[in-house]
């Protein structure tokens, strides 16, 4: 026992050299080694440095059955973890080699280790029964042979080599013969004739000893009863019957027929067949034999993978007294059939896989096996679908699932991969294993706005905090990589010197654009800036969108009357001369003018001048005579503001006429201002004298102003006015068109996209209207399309007389003026025409968006206003 314990503890062989042909480590360990026994220094044999085994997570991969060994995380040694029983692991197979797979990470590698479990003599021979009863006729002749059932030993090799001894007897000896398969047949040989009367029962002890060191033994008792009479046993025509059957043979399949004869007569000649024993022990129930015919048939299923050769001991026993028996053996070889499909096992799976993983990245390690042999056990593997993964063979039966193509999580976020295996049998059998490979996100997509440019309309005087628009940028990434935050980028173009962030702000999460303060159209017409969308990835990616905010005018300014020309230094120059020629003055807010009796109908007496700081309809002014009502001697031009005679003046009209004139804009609601004009009716000579006096006074003031350089200052001022009016008119034209589109649309609607452009032209009365050729209709939400869009600017003095002005209709100009005198404020009308040209250029650039073409709408011009005078 001491030597046996030493054999268990001692490691017989430690082999730590790489096999040059296979690239694997081989170790040997005796069975029944104690837990903790060191099998080999695995980490050192694999070429790992000290401490690297634990850092790289050196570990074993289980392959279906318990390996009874483990890897020490600290030392990297291969240790026995539980009881090793070679007979349990491998049965009678020799050698008993366990194939282990060892994994290390960073980088991921697999090594193959072969562990051979060597046999020790730990199993004693065992007989089928502790007692064997035999009946032998006393008439048996010396030399008669009687078969015995031998013992079995679970060990292999020398430990399973059995030798038999029989206890001393003068009547019996033991004969042992070796068969072809290294098995021994036992026969009890009668050495001396029996005498039942002397010794009716013989008791012998049969001992079996194995070849181990120390040797183990097993015994069985032979109880031999001596019988009289029948002295001829049945004899088989063959001592060994050899048969081959496929493992797929069904229950009831015919195996073989044995045949025996008996030389006796009568009842001693009759015999029956039976199955005495089987090898392997315990498989006797797989067969049945017909007691009369000797036909052997299957009663169970064969399995080539478990038992490849069955040996049956057949006995024929006659009915004599005593009964005699003959024996033979049947050897059944089982042929392999392709009845086992390949099995696919996943030994390691590294998921999720980042979408930027390089081609060749190992995703999983797999092992494939087939229990069949030969061509039936040869397996080929592939991946379905074939893209973007593939298989690479790493060792016999081991494969790596690698990446063959680049991944894109936004296109496919998860792959259902199936590894398929097919053997070489006919018909071929298949096995499969499904894998779910998730793709993890990488921040590779920048936020993208739905539009590159957003056009936003907002009314002036809006409340602070009012929502102007909602911007949205899409980022197809997930989690933080797809979470977008918004901000106003100060690099955008604002309105004037103030940054865009002082007017508007954007909600970082929702993209809601809202106003920080009320907007004033008179201060700001267009605000252009950029909104930036940044994701939360690492590194963060961003996208930009341009926002064009147009402020729509509200009617928040009432018309303002211009002071009389020449009443202040700012109104000097040509305007003052025109007012003086008309003989007009202003006293305590009342305007004065002179008219001669007998003046014909239609003669212009004076002109009311007013301006409105608003734009468009809100700045389009109309003049109404509020008092006196009815058929008075005077009338006012609806849009020109010219006060003219409605009929010839008579003495009956009195010496003075007081007129109350109301100036209204076209806003909603309309705003107005009033002017009081007192017209004195005098003789024609007095009127001419007053006109001459006014002209002289104007001339003297002009001369003095010229001496002081006022003429140069007035010219410079008018140049800047022309430039300013052109710019304001262009922006104003944009605002009115967009205001008309948004008036019946949801508040703060966002406009975008190409569309037909709109051409806006200036009329001769300082108004803007659609031309006959380029008119457009503007659709509204609550009615049919409108084709009457008017855009107005303040009324300004007409152009000076000259060759270029003779062919044009004169415009009303100064506050109190007659058309007979030249007016130097012609530059105002020129500015309107320049503004019109600017609007046309803006239309060609696609800035203004209009509706489809519609019928033209005529608006008041100078000719229509004159018709009112004449009417």
HULIN-V993270 format. One record per backbone hydrogen bond with DSSP energy under -1.0 kcal/mol. NH is the residue of the N-H (numbers start at 0). CO is the residue of the C=O. E is the energy in kcal/mol with one decimal. If there is no record, write none. Layout:
NH:CO:E + NH:CO:E
//
This chain:
4:0:-2.3 + 5:1:-2.1 + 6:2:-1.8 + 7:3:-1.7 + 8:4:-2.2 + 9:5:-2.4 + 18:23:-1.7 + 22:18:-2.8 + 24:111:-1.6 + 26:113:-2.7 + 27:12:-1.3 + 28:115:-2.6 + 30:117:-2.3 + 31:83:-2.9 + 35:79:-3.8 + 36:33:-1.9 + 38:77:-3.7 + 39:77:-1.2 + 41:39:-1.6 + 42:75:-2.5 + 44:40:-2.3 + 45:41:-1.8 + 46:43:-1.1 + 47:42:-2.7 + 51:48:-1.6 + 54:50:-1.4 + 55:51:-2.5 + 56:53:-1.0 + 57:52:-2.7 + 58:102:-1.9 + 60:100:-2.5 + 69:78:-2.5 + 71:76:-2.9 + 75:71:-1.9 + 77:39:-3.2 + 78:69:-3.3 + 79:36:-2.0 + 80:67:-2.4 + 81:67:-1.5 + 88:84:-2.2 + 89:85:-3.1 + 92:89:-2.0 + 96:94:-1.0 + 97:114:-3.7 + 99:112:-3.7 + 101:110:-3.2 + 102:58:-2.8 + 103:108:-2.1 + 104:55:-2.8 + 108:103:-2.6 + 110:101:-3.0 + 112:99:-2.8 + 113:24:-3.3 + 114:97:-3.3 + 115:26:-3.1 + 116:95:-2.8 + 117:28:-1.9 + 121:119:-2.3 + 125:151:-2.7 + 131:220:-3.5 + 133:222:-3.4 + 135:224:-3.3 + 137:226:-6.1 + 139:136:-2.0 + 142:189:-4.2 + 143:140:-1.9 + 145:187:-2.2 + 147:185:-2.5 + 151:125:-2.6 + 158:155:-1.2 + 159:156:-1.6 + 162:208:-2.7 + 164:206:-2.6 + 166:204:-1.7 + 172:188:-2.4 + 174:186:-2.8 + 176:184:-2.5 + 178:182:-5.2 + 181:178:-1.1 + 184:176:-3.9 + 186:174:-2.2 + 187:145:-4.2 + 188:172:-2.9 + 189:143:-2.9 + 190:170:-3.5 + 191:170:-1.3 + 198:194:-2.9 + 201:223:-2.8 + 203:221:-2.5 + 205:219:-2.8 + 206:164:-2.9 + 207:217:-3.4 + 208:162:-3.1 + 209:215:-2.5 + 210:157:-1.1 + 217:207:-2.3 + 219:205:-2.0 + 220:129:-2.5 + 221:203:-3.3 + 222:131:-3.8 + 223:201:-3.4 + 224:133:-4.2 + 225:199:-2.7 + 226:135:-3.1 + 229:320:-1.8 + 234:260:-3.8 + 236:258:-2.2 + 240:328:-3.0 + 242:330:-3.2 + 244:332:-2.4 + 246:334:-2.4 + 248:245:-1.9 + 251:297:-2.1 + 252:249:-1.7 + 254:295:-3.5 + 255:295:-1.1 + 257:293:-2.0 + 260:234:-2.8 + 267:264:-1.1 + 268:265:-1.5 + 271:316:-2.2 + 272:290:-1.8 + 273:314:-1.8 + 275:312:-3.3 + 278:310:-2.4 + 282:279:-1.6 + 285:282:-1.8 + 286:283:-1.5 + 287:296:-2.1 + 289:294:-2.4 + 293:289:-2.1 + 295:255:-3.5 + 296:287:-2.5 + 297:252:-1.9 + 298:285:-3.3 + 299:285:-1.1 + 305:302:-1.0 + 306:302:-2.5 + 309:331:-2.9 + 310:278:-2.6 + 311:329:-2.9 + 312:276:-2.6 + 313:327:-3.1 + 314:273:-3.0 + 315:325:-3.2 + 316:271:-2.6 + 317:323:-3.6 + 318:269:-2.5 + 325:315:-2.6 + 327:313:-2.1 + 328:238:-2.4 + 329:311:-2.6 + 330:240:-3.6 + 331:309:-3.6 + 332:242:-3.3 + 333:307:-2.6 + 334:244:-2.9 + 338:336:-2.4 + 342:368:-3.1 + 344:366:-2.9 + 346:364:-2.2 + 347:364:-1.6 + 349:362:-3.3 + 352:437:-2.9 + 354:439:-1.8 + 356:353:-2.0 + 359:402:-2.8 + 360:357:-1.6 + 362:400:-3.6 + 363:400:-1.3 + 364:347:-2.7 + 365:398:-2.8 + 366:344:-2.5 + 367:396:-3.0 + 368:342:-2.0 + 375:372:-1.2 + 376:373:-1.3 + 379:421:-2.6 + 381:419:-2.2 + 383:417:-2.7 + 389:401:-2.3 + 391:399:-2.1 + 393:397:-2.1 + 394:397:-1.4 + 397:394:-2.5 + 398:365:-2.8 + 399:391:-2.7 + 400:363:-3.1 + 401:389:-2.6 + 402:360:-1.7 + 403:387:-3.5 + 404:387:-1.3 + 410:407:-1.2 + 411:407:-2.7 + 414:436:-2.9 + 416:434:-2.8 + 417:383:-2.4 + 418:432:-2.9 + 419:381:-2.7 + 420:430:-3.1 + 421:379:-2.5 + 422:428:-2.2 + 423:374:-1.2 + 423:377:-1.1 + 430:420:-2.5 + 432:418:-1.8 + 434:416:-3.9 + 436:414:-2.6 + 438:412:-2.4 + 439:352:-1.9 + 443:441:-2.0 + 447:473:-2.2 + 449:471:-1.3 + 453:545:-3.2 + 454:750:-1.5 + 455:547:-3.0 + 456:748:-1.0 + 457:549:-2.6 + 459:551:-2.4 + 460:518:-3.7 + 464:514:-3.0 + 465:462:-1.8 + 467:512:-3.7 + 468:512:-1.5 + 470:510:-2.5 + 473:447:-3.0 + 480:477:-1.3 + 481:478:-1.2 + 484:533:-2.4 + 485:507:-1.5 + 486:531:-1.6 + 488:529:-2.7 + 491:488:-1.9 + 501:498:-1.5 + 502:499:-1.7 + 503:499:-2.2 + 504:513:-2.4 + 506:511:-2.5 + 510:506:-1.8 + 512:468:-3.4 + 513:504:-2.7 + 514:465:-2.1 + 515:502:-3.2 + 522:519:-1.0 + 523:519:-3.1 + 526:548:-2.8 + 528:546:-2.2 + 530:544:-2.8 + 531:486:-3.0 + 532:542:-3.2 + 533:484:-2.6 + 534:540:-2.5 + 535:479:-1.5 + 542:532:-2.1 + 544:530:-1.6 + 545:451:-2.7 + 546:528:-3.3 + 547:453:-3.4 + 548:526:-3.4 + 549:455:-3.1 + 550:524:-2.9 + 551:457:-3.4 + 555:553:-2.2 + 559:610:-3.7 + 561:608:-2.5 + 566:563:-2.0 + 570:567:-1.3 + 571:568:-1.6 + 576:572:-1.6 + 577:573:-2.0 + 578:574:-2.1 + 579:575:-2.4 + 580:576:-2.3 + 581:577:-1.3 + 582:579:-1.1 + 583:578:-1.6 + 586:589:-2.6 + 589:586:-1.9 + 590:675:-3.1 + 591:584:-3.0 + 592:677:-2.3 + 594:679:-2.7 + 596:681:-2.3 + 597:648:-1.4 + 598:595:-1.8 + 601:644:-2.9 + 602:599:-1.3 + 604:642:-3.7 + 605:642:-1.7 + 607:640:-3.0 + 610:559:-2.8 + 615:791:-1.4 + 617:614:-1.2 + 618:615:-1.5 + 621:663:-2.5 + 622:637:-3.0 + 623:661:-2.4 + 625:659:-2.7 + 626:659:-1.4 + 631:629:-1.4 + 634:643:-2.3 + 636:641:-2.4 + 640:636:-1.5 + 642:605:-3.7 + 643:634:-2.3 + 644:602:-2.1 + 645:632:-3.3 + 648:598:-1.4 + 652:649:-1.5 + 653:650:-1.7 + 656:678:-2.9 + 658:676:-3.7 + 659:626:-2.7 + 660:674:-3.2 + 661:623:-2.7 + 662:672:-3.9 + 663:621:-2.5 + 664:670:-2.2 + 665:616:-1.7 + 672:662:-2.2 + 674:660:-3.1 + 676:658:-3.2 + 677:590:-4.2 + 678:656:-3.2 + 679:592:-3.2 + 680:654:-3.1 + 681:594:-2.3 + 686:682:-2.4 + 687:683:-2.1 + 688:684:-2.6 + 689:685:-2.8 + 690:686:-2.1 + 691:687:-2.5 + 692:688:-2.8 + 693:689:-2.4 + 694:690:-2.2 + 695:691:-2.7 + 696:692:-2.7 + 697:693:-2.1 + 698:694:-2.3 + 699:695:-2.7 + 700:696:-2.1 + 701:697:-2.1 + 702:698:-2.6 + 703:699:-2.6 + 704:700:-2.3 + 705:701:-2.2 + 706:702:-2.3 + 707:703:-1.6 + 708:705:-1.2 + 709:704:-3.3 + 712:708:-1.5 + 713:709:-2.7 + 714:710:-2.0 + 715:711:-2.2 + 716:712:-2.3 + 717:713:-2.3 + 718:714:-1.8 + 719:715:-1.8 + 720:716:-2.0 + 721:717:-2.4 + 722:718:-2.0 + 723:719:-2.6 + 724:720:-3.0 + 725:721:-2.2 + 726:722:-2.0 + 727:723:-2.8 + 728:724:-2.9 + 729:725:-2.0 + 730:726:-2.2 + 731:727:-2.8 + 732:728:-2.4 + 733:729:-1.7 + 734:730:-2.4 + 735:731:-2.5 + 736:732:-2.0 + 737:733:-2.4 + 738:734:-2.4 + 739:735:-2.6 + 740:736:-1.6 + 741:737:-2.1 + 742:738:-1.4 + 748:745:-1.0 + 750:454:-2.7 + 760:768:-2.4 + 762:766:-3.6 + 767:790:-2.0 + 768:760:-3.0 + 776:851:-2.9 + 777:785:-3.0 + 785:777:-2.0 + 790:767:-2.0 + 792:765:-1.3 + 805:801:-1.1 + 820:817:-1.2 + 827:824:-1.5 + 829:825:-1.8 + 830:826:-2.0 + 831:827:-1.6 + 832:828:-2.1 + 833:829:-2.4 + 834:830:-2.4 + 835:831:-2.0 + 836:832:-2.3 + 837:833:-2.2 + 838:834:-2.1 + 839:835:-2.3 + 840:836:-2.3 + 841:837:-2.2 + 842:838:-2.1 + 843:839:-2.3 + 844:840:-1.7 + 845:842:-1.7 + 846:841:-2.3 + 849:755:-2.3 + 864:860:-2.4 + 865:861:-2.6 + 866:862:-1.8 + 867:863:-1.2 + 868:864:-1.6 + 869:865:-2.3 + 870:866:-1.7
//
